[in-house]
Amino acid sequence: MNEYLKTLLFLVVLTLKLFVPFYAFGGSIYENGLKNYIKNDLKKFLFMKEKKKVEPLLVIDSENNITDINTERKILIINFWATWCAPCKKEMPSLNSLAKKFERKRIEVLTIASGRNSISHIKDFFEKNKIDELPEYRDPLGKAAITYGVIALPTTVIVGPKGQEVGRILGDIDWQKEEVYEFFNALLKIENL
């Protein structure tokens, strides 16, 4: 078998292994309630195929303290990003707008700078772009990103109030579009929040 075919086979197997737990439309526990809201940017949304409780989330806050994020009791929108990532930086102002749209006790948007991101670069970016509703969490060794199966930045993981992953979005989207608000309002109804 030549090198090209071996490489192609490896990439196909790797892709299947990475995305087996996800399914874009069918088989999701949330599919029936949310499929009508999947349009435009939300077509990137990958529903979880099965119920899966997420791992505890440990991050470092802006004061350099280790913080344990409670992944239950409300919907979490966990965005893994980096200061060097152009698509990450592009979507951050719209994530900030999304955070302002919902009560934090029902839906909370968390941003986690994964990998090598200096505190000063994060603070400068947040100040320059008037990001005032999002936390400045860091994951300097990428442990949280690895635990959550993040393979590219940005990746946004949606977690329900029982601590189970609803699904995720790979890549950037505009979070301040009406269909995004409708999606999360529908999710709030499904979860009785």
VENQUIBEL-V948978 format. One record per run of one state. SS is the DSSP state (h for helix, s for strand, l for the rest). FROM is the first residue (numbers start at 1). LEN is the number of residues. If there is no record, write none. Layout:
# VENQUIBEL-V948978
ss-><SS:SS>
from-><FROM:FROM>
len-><LEN:LEN>
This chain:
# VENQUIBEL-V948978
ss-><l:h:l:s:l:h:l:h:s:l:s:l:s:l:s:l:s:l:h:l:s:l:h:l:s:l:h:l:s:l:s:l:h:l>
from-><1:3:20:22:24:31:38:40:45:49:53:54:57:61:66:70:75:82:86:102:107:115:119:129:137:140:143:148:155:160:164:171:178:191>
len-><2:17:2:2:7:7:2:5:4:4:1:3:4:5:4:5:7:4:16:5:8:4:10:8:3:3:5:7:5:4:7:7:13:3>
